[in-house]
Amino acid sequence: MAVAEFTTPLDLEKIRADFPILARPVHGKRLVFLDSAASSQKPRQVIETLVDVYETSYANVHRGVYYLGARATERYEGARDIMTGFVNANDRREVIFVREATEALNLVAYAYGRTFVGPGDAIVATEMEHHSNLVPWQFLAQQTGATLHYLRLTDDGSLDPDSQQRLAAIENVKLVAVAHVSNSLGTINDIPALATWAHERGAVLVVDGAQAAPHRPVDVQALGCDFYALSGHKMCGPGAGILWGRAELLEKMPPFLTGGEMIRTVSLEKTTWNDLPWKFEAGTPAIAESIALGAAAQYLQGIGMEAIEAHEHALTAYAYDVLDGISGVTQYGPKPPNRAGILSFNVGKVHPHDVAQVLDSEGIAVRAGHHCTQPLMRRFDLQATTRASVYLYNGRDDIDALALGIEKVKRTFSV
Ligand code: 7TS
């Protein structure tokens, strides 16, 4: 069988030199890191930004009249400007710093959901969602008396147009929630089409961009969605993320968390809220982490999001063909080119934890399990899969190492 040719616009050697951890051997072997979907590694530029903030610019933000307070605030708000550009928002007030995608989605579920979704209303999610974009909606439905419906999947792990057709008859849909890219199957959803579908029903579209924003250009205006959540730690950054939301919706929403920072005035009887975006940033934020998230976004932009996408696209096509050529390996999800850099598979009937352990002995890091998508696993009658996910620092050598590792798994378990 022909294997897709791999060519990349990236200078892989130069990129790898930016990531100190890649020089660290594991079990005496070269580290082959194929678990960036769980969390990515960090380039020196991001690590140095964190150190630099603490060494030169650290104080709490939005309060100190002294030099360091002003410097920290300037850098923190500067990171917001970078993230505004990163998702192409047209207004920096629409970019809220959060811990990660989970917090961003819960912010929408609490502040928007508990205000604008009520008994008799409907919420639509999909069967492929990460628990972070499923449990908040289930809980919201339970607490408000709304009903929750799911867009189902075809056998190749794409959204089923027939199920969309069936759900078209549901009335009072207030919110549609969908992943931009599936973390278990690599399915890429057509967000502009889903935005149109949601808006035709008078609903808002919430997009979980955790697996998309690190890997492809994101333009929230072109996507046409209403909320977009991303995690910085999956895009070369530390523990900070953003929620982007349309200003007119954020203005209408009550706060999520309350306390310091998010207020304008407080008396013993009454509190008025701060302006956007600070209305949604109660308490002391993750200052250095948010600044370093800005550095991560600039690092990725410096390489080019289109180039990163093209690199992963080519590497995924190559990897899919390589895995397809190994007898006993079953892959799940759409065939390339319609998939992102996530390869989910099983080796015979070997438990994915055993697969991952044998691979680990070769220095190869992959994830094994249900990937926080239990309903998706049930849909495909699976307990778990082994998942290899690629990023800008992976190359053909990593995929070739994975293939050799899988051959070792087969020998070990007589597949
Ligand atoms: N949404 C998707 C699509 C994800 O893949 C993840 C994390 C989350 C939300 C939650 O991200 P967090 O940063 O808030 O935790 N996904 C994975 C994964 O696939 N393996 O480990 C974490």
Residues whose N, C-alpha, C, O or C-beta is under 5 A from the ligand:
A	BS01	7TS	A37 A38 E100 A101 T102 H130 S132 A179 V181 N183 D208 A210 Q211 S231 H371
